Amino acid sequence: MLTGQPVLIFLAIGLFFAELFTSAFGILTAGGVISLVIGSMLLFNNNPPVLQINPGLIAVVVIIVAACLILIVWAVVRGQPRKIETGAERFNRKTAIVKPG
């Protein structure tokens, strides 16, 4: 049976994937990063000192994962279609008032 540590890491992975398919704008990524940090710190906490992982390594991995996910979320948000603000397409479905010159 799984204890809490791997569950937190699996929760982080699930939150990262959920962020890719929803429009949460980074909230799920932040929760995933927090879950990943806590789960990683607790996962190797009870091992003998020879088998423990350096917290600096955990920090580097979390920073790399977070940076990649933030970059993906940023690219997805930027790739969304925006409202047209120039050209003739701007006036579609608008009402115009014609004044005699």
Order of alpha helices (4+ residues) and beta strands (2+ residues): alpha-alpha-alpha
